[in-house]
Amino acid sequence: MALDTRELFARLIKCEAGGEGDDGMRAVASVIINRAQSPNGEFARVSNGGDVRAIITQPCQFVCLKETVGGEYNPQNVYNITPDDVHYEIADWALSGNTASSVGNSIFFFNPYSPTCPRNFPSNVGIIYNRVGDHCFYAPTNAYANT
């Protein structure tokens, strides 16, 4: 199924943060935009000057883009998601260049399934910036530029 960038982004927002309310969904969308606008490191190379779709579809970044996980079918993938108006609104907001101040320049996020966020994620290239809902958001460190 061929999805345009807006549709893919709306589906990813719903899949990754649909239960996190508007603030959580905007925070996740902001990470995608921050990655596309990253001036250096891995995401700068992937986005090749700001290509949001290239960031969304980068391999091994979002479980929601995988049709199988651990050799099993992943029913919670973007191809099975039907976005609601709010997901399109947030995708449009982000694609217009907006980002949430709650996550600053964060380029990583994850749900630790615990009440605390590890200081660094995924390693020394990200440092905790803030927690929004169940997700921890991480800003790049100086070491990230060398990825």
C-alpha positions as CSV (number, residue, x, y, z in Angstrom):
1,M,0.0,0.0,0.0
2,A,1.5,3.3,-1.1
3,L,1.0,6.0,1.5
4,D,2.0,9.7,1.0
5,T,4.1,11.3,3.7
6,R,1.2,13.0,5.5
7,E,-0.8,9.7,5.7
8,L,2.3,7.8,6.9
9,F,3.1,10.4,9.5
10,A,-0.5,10.5,10.8
11,R,-0.5,6.7,11.1
12,L,2.9,6.7,12.9
13,I,1.7,9.3,15.3
14,K,-1.4,7.3,16.2
15,C,0.6,4.0,16.4
16,E,3.5,5.4,18.5
17,A,1.6,7.9,20.7
18,G,-2.1,7.6,20.2
19,G,-2.7,7.0,23.9
20,E,-0.6,9.9,25.0
21,G,-3.0,12.7,24.4
22,D,-2.3,15.8,22.2
23,D,0.9,16.7,24.2
24,G,2.4,13.2,23.8
25,M,1.5,13.0,20.1
26,R,3.0,16.4,19.4
27,A,6.1,15.5,21.3
28,V,6.6,12.3,19.2
29,A,5.9,14.2,16.0
30,S,8.5,16.8,17.2
31,V,11.2,14.2,17.4
32,I,10.5,13.3,13.8
33,I,10.9,16.9,12.7
34,N,13.9,17.4,14.9
35,R,15.6,14.4,13.3
36,A,14.8,15.7,9.8
37,Q,16.3,19.1,10.7
38,S,19.3,17.7,12.5
39,P,22.5,19.5,11.3
40,N,24.8,16.6,11.8
41,G,25.1,12.9,12.7
42,E,23.1,9.9,11.4
43,F,19.8,11.7,11.0
44,A,21.3,14.5,9.0
45,R,22.6,11.9,6.6
46,V,19.3,10.0,6.5
47,S,17.1,13.1,6.0
48,N,19.4,14.4,3.3
49,G,18.4,18.0,3.8
50,G,15.1,17.5,5.6
51,D,13.2,14.6,4.1
52,V,10.7,13.7,6.8
53,R,9.6,10.5,4.9
54,A,13.2,9.2,4.9
55,I,13.3,9.7,8.7
56,I,10.0,7.9,9.2
57,T,11.0,5.0,7.1
58,Q,14.6,4.6,8.3
59,P,15.0,0.9,9.1
60,C,15.0,-0.2,12.7
61,Q,13.6,3.0,14.2
62,F,9.9,2.4,14.8
63,V,8.2,-0.9,15.7
64,C,5.1,0.5,14.1
65,L,6.8,0.4,10.7
66,K,7.6,-3.3,11.0
67,E,5.1,-5.9,9.8
68,T,6.9,-8.6,11.8
69,V,8.6,-8.5,15.2
70,G,10.6,-11.4,16.5
71,G,9.5,-13.5,13.6
72,E,5.8,-12.9,14.4
73,Y,3.2,-10.8,12.6
74,N,3.0,-7.3,14.2
75,P,-0.7,-6.4,14.1
76,Q,0.0,-2.9,15.4
77,N,1.7,-1.5,12.3
78,V,1.0,1.6,10.3
79,Y,-0.7,-0.4,7.5
80,N,-3.4,-1.5,10.0
81,I,-3.9,1.9,11.6
82,T,-6.7,4.3,10.7
83,P,-5.8,7.8,11.8
84,D,-8.4,10.1,13.2
85,D,-8.7,13.9,12.4
86,V,-6.4,14.7,15.4
87,H,-3.6,12.6,14.0
88,Y,-3.8,14.4,10.6
89,E,-3.9,17.8,12.4
90,I,-0.8,17.0,14.4
91,A,1.0,15.6,11.3
92,D,0.1,18.8,9.4
93,W,1.2,20.9,12.4
94,A,4.6,19.1,12.4
95,L,5.0,19.1,8.7
96,S,4.6,22.9,8.8
97,G,7.8,23.0,10.8
98,N,6.3,23.2,14.3
99,T,7.8,21.4,17.3
100,A,6.8,21.2,21.0
101,S,8.9,23.1,23.4
102,S,8.4,20.3,25.9
103,V,10.9,18.2,24.0
104,G,13.3,20.9,22.9
105,N,15.7,19.5,20.3
106,S,15.2,15.8,21.4
107,I,15.9,13.3,18.7
108,F,15.2,10.1,20.7
109,F,12.2,8.8,22.7
110,F,11.0,5.6,24.2
111,N,8.6,4.2,26.8
112,P,10.7,2.7,29.6
113,Y,7.6,1.0,31.2
114,S,8.8,2.4,34.5
115,P,8.2,5.6,36.5
116,T,11.8,6.9,35.8
117,C,13.8,7.6,32.7
118,P,17.3,6.4,32.3
119,R,19.8,9.3,32.1
120,N,21.1,8.3,28.7
121,F,19.5,6.8,25.7
122,P,20.3,5.0,23.5
123,S,23.8,5.4,24.8
124,N,26.0,8.4,25.4
125,V,24.6,10.1,22.3
126,G,21.3,11.1,24.0
127,I,20.7,12.6,27.4
128,I,17.3,13.0,29.2
129,Y,15.5,16.2,28.3
130,N,12.0,15.6,29.6
131,R,9.3,13.1,30.2
132,V,5.9,13.6,28.4
133,G,3.3,11.1,29.4
134,D,4.8,7.6,29.3
135,H,7.6,8.5,27.0
136,C,11.1,9.8,27.8
137,F,12.7,12.3,25.4
138,Y,16.4,12.7,24.8
139,A,18.4,15.5,23.4
140,P,21.6,14.8,21.4
141,T,24.9,15.1,23.2
142,N,28.1,16.3,21.5
143,A,29.0,12.6,20.9
144,Y,25.9,12.4,18.6
145,A,27.5,14.5,15.9
146,N,30.0,11.7,15.3
147,T,27.4,9.0,14.6
